[in-house]
Amino acid sequence: MGASGAGRPRIVCVACWNVDLTTTVTRLPAAGETVLGRSFTTGPGGKGANVAVGAARLGAHVEIIARLGDDDFGRRALPFWRDEGIGCAQVQVAPGEPNAVATILVAADGENSIAVFPGAGFRLGGDQVRAARTVFETAAIVAMPLEIQDEAVGAALELARACGARTVLNPAPARTLPRAWLGLVDVLTPNRLEARQLCGLPSDDASTPAELGRRLLDLGVGAVVMTCGGDGAWVFERGQAPLPIPVFAVQPVDTVGAGDAFNAGLCVALAEGRTLAQAARWASATAALATTRHGAALAMPVRSEVQTLIDESSKRAQRE
């Protein structure tokens, strides 16, 4: 049975390591338009990798399962992860394969657009996941995005269930998964667009979050926490009314890592035994702080920052 162990929650992150190539622009370009950038940076990224960093900074014991390219970008991963205190025994390097790269545009208002070349990381296989059974056996939470191929997703979901760990699946980039696998997802964490895609609806569909949440529960997942950007988040559990989670008041400068920070905060809070509603509030604070600084993995806050934001928000609410 999965456990937090020794006071530190244990989390397994199935991940794809990207190097983010980020250009800041005044506004995002229209189709066919060229705009000039104001600055350019490179930095660590990849959804699952960002969650791993975020969870480690929040105090979790994190083990990462990943496949790296053996180029210059791929070689940046292990030193960075080790410096963050992340266990890397389940990481493999793929000879002769290029690593994943994300090309990111960030506008002045914090909005972004992202294109990802999946590289070696996407080809993480089921055999590598199953070979990591020992870390699943001690995990409270197994977290994964969809930046890896279906074989690895299915293996992680099945192994987590067999070992008694709770699964958190961030369906990004969204794609259809077998119904049997969805039944192994304890908590699904889509944004509103991904929720529409998973429900087979067009991107401009006008369904409310409550309607989307009900549809997603009908697909068989255990629970849903849907992020809605500046409109906050929603928690959907069977037999309970939809629960809105308000945003924390901050001044955002870059929203690139916000969803990953949300997932990191959610995973750590769940692993520590909080209810889903409590965990979603912790996750919302984690995400809010990540938007106040540039970058993805490098924007992840530490535990004391999250607790301070929550405490200050509670005090402000009491005064009002």
N, C-alpha and C positions, 0 to 999 in steps of 0.2 A: 504494500500500500504506500502511495506517495506520502512524503512527510516533509515538514519544513526543517526540522533537525537543528539542534544546537543553537536555537535562537535566531538563526538566519534562514529565511525561506529559500528552498532550493527550486530553481527554475531551469528548465531546458529550453533553449531557443534553437529551432531549426531555421537556418538563415542562409541568405545569399549576401556576400560582401560586395558592395559597389564602391567605387571611388566616384564621388560627386564632383562634377565640373560645373561650377555655379557662376553664372553671369547675372549681375544686378542691372535692371533696366528701369527706365522711368515708367513704362507700361508694357504689358505683354503685347507682342505684335499680332496683327490680324493675319489671316491666311495670305501667304505670298508677300508679306511685308518684311523688310529688314529694319531693325532698330539698332542703335549703337548702345553698347553696354557701358556702365559706369565703373564697374569693378569686376574682377575675376578671381576666383579662389578654387582650390582643390581641397577635398576633405573626405573623411570616412563616411560611408553611408550604406544603404541596403536596409530594407524594412526590418527583417529579422535581426540583422546586426545592430541596428539602432535600438531595437527593443532590448537586446542583450546589454548594451551599454547603459541604457536608461535604468534597467532593473538592477544592474550592479551598483550604479551610483545611488540607488535608493536603498541599498543595503542587502540585496539578495546574493546568495551564492549561485552563480550562473555558469552553466556549461553550454557551450555552443557547438552545434553540428553544422559543418559547412564544407564546401568544396571550393578551392581557390585556384585561379589561374597562376601560372608560374612566370608572369611578366612583372614589370615594375609595379603595376597597380596591385597585383595579387600579393606581392611581397610586403606590402605595407600593413597587411591585416594582423598577422600574428604579434608583432611588437606592440601594436596599438591595443589589441585586445588584452594582452598580458599586462600592459601598464594599467588597464582598467580593472584588473583583478578577475578577468573572465577565464574559466577553464577551457583549454584548447586541445585536450587530448583526442577529441573526436573530429578534428579538422584534417582534411586531406588536401594535398596539392596535386593538380592535374597537369602532368608534363605536356608541354607543347600547346597548351590551350590559353587563350587570352582571358583575362578577368572581366567581370562585369563592370560597366561604366554607366553612370547616369548623367545626362546633360540637362541642366536645370536653369530655368529663367525665373528670377524673382523680381517682381514689380515693386514700385515704391510703396504701395499700400499693403505689401506683405503677401499678396497672392502669387501663385507660382504655376508653372507648367513644367512637366518632366517627361523626358524620353529615356528609356533604359535599354542598353544592349545587355542581354542577360549573361552572356559569356559562360565560363566554366561553372559558375555557381548554380545556374538553373539546372544543370545536368546532375545535381546531387541525386543519387539513386537510393532505392529502397534497401539494398544490401548494406550500404553505409549506415543508414538509419538503424536498421535492425541490429547491426554490430555494436551499437551504442546502448544496448539494453541496460547495462549497469547504471547509467546515469538516469534512465527512465525509472528504475526501481526505487530511487531515493527522491524523485522529484515530486513536488506538490503541484506544479503547473508545467505543462508543455505548451509552448507558444510557437506559432508559425504563421507566415504570410503565404501568399500564392506565387511568390517569386521563384518557386522551385517546381519541378515537374510533378505530375499527378502521382507517380509511383512513390515518391518520397513523402508526399502529403498523406497518402493512404497508409503507408507503413508507420508514420509517426502517430496518426490517429489510432490505429489498431494497437500499437505497442503501448501507447499511453493508457488506453482502456484496460489492457491486460495487466498493466503494472499499477493500476489504481490512481494514476495521475489525472488531474483535471486538464482539459484541453481548451485553449483560447486560439481561435482561428481568425486572423485578419484577412478577409477575402480580397486582397489587393495584389496584383490586378485581378478583378473579378472574372470568374469563368464558371461554367457549370461543373458541378461535382456529382458523383454518384449519390443517389439517395441514401444508400447504406452508410456512406462515409459521413454524410451530414448528421446522421443519427449518432455519430461518435463525437460530434462537436458539442462541448458543454457550454461554451460561450462564443457566439459569433459577433464580430465587431466591425461591421461595414460602416462606411459613410453613406449618405443618402443616395448618391449616384450608384454606388456598388450594390446597395439594397435593391434599387430598381433593376439593375442588371441581373442580379440573382433571381429576381422574381419574373424575369423575362419581359420587363416593361421598357418602353422607350425612355431615353434620357430626359425628355421633357414631360414625362408623366406627372400628373398633378396629385397623385396619392399622398395622403397625409402620412407623417411618421407612424401614427398608430396603425394605419392600414397596412403600411409596409411591414411593420413589426409583426402584425398578425399573420401576414403571408409567409414571412420567414419562419415563424414558429411552426406553421403548418408544413414546412419542408422537413421538419424533424429535429432541428437543433434544440439543445436544451434551453438556451436563453439567448437574448439578443441585447447588445448595447450598441445603439446606433449613434454615431457622431454626426452633428449637423453644423459644423463650423461655428460661426459666431452666434448661432441660435442654440448652442449647448448640445446636450445629448439626451437620449431616451433609453430607459431600461424596460425591457419586455420580458416578463416571466409568466409562465402558464398559471392561470387562476388568479392573477393579480392585475390591477389596473395599470396601464402604461404610466411610467414615472418619469417626468422631465427632470433633467439635471442641468441647472443653470450654469452659465459660464462665469468665470472669475474675471473681474475687471482689471485688465492690464492693457498696455499699449503695445500691440504687436508690431514687429519689424520684419518677420520672416516666418511663414507658416509651414515651411518644407517639412520639418520633423514633428509637427504637432500630433498627427495621427499615431506615429510610432511612440511618442512620449505618452500619449493616452494609453496605449496598449501596455507599455512598461509599467505605468502606475497601476493599471487595473490588475495586471498579473501579480505584482508584489502584494497589493492589498488583499487579493483573493488568497494568495499563498499564506498570508498572515492570519487568515480566518475571518476577514470582514465579510459582511453580506455583499451581495452584488450591488445594491444601491450605495452602500458606503464606499465600496471599491470604485464605483463610477465617479463619485465626488472626488476621491483622491486622484483618480486618473484625470479628471477635468482640471484640477489644480496643476498637475504635472504638465499637462499639455499647454496650459496657459503660460506657464513660465518658459517653456521651450520656444514659444512664439516671440519672446522678448529679446532673443539673441539670434544671431545668424548661424546658419549651418543646420545639420541634422543630428548626427551622433554627438557632435561637440556642443550642441545646444541643450543636451539633457541636464536637468537640474539634479542637485543632490537632495537628500532626504530632509535636511534641516530647512532648505528653502521652501519645499512643498509644505511642510508643517507650519512654517511661519505664515505663508499665504493663507492657508486654511484658518489658522487662528485669527489673523487680522480680519478676514472676511466675516468670521463668526462674531467677533467683537463689534464690527461695523453694523451687522444686522441687528444685534441686540440694542445698539444705540438708536437705531432707526425705528 
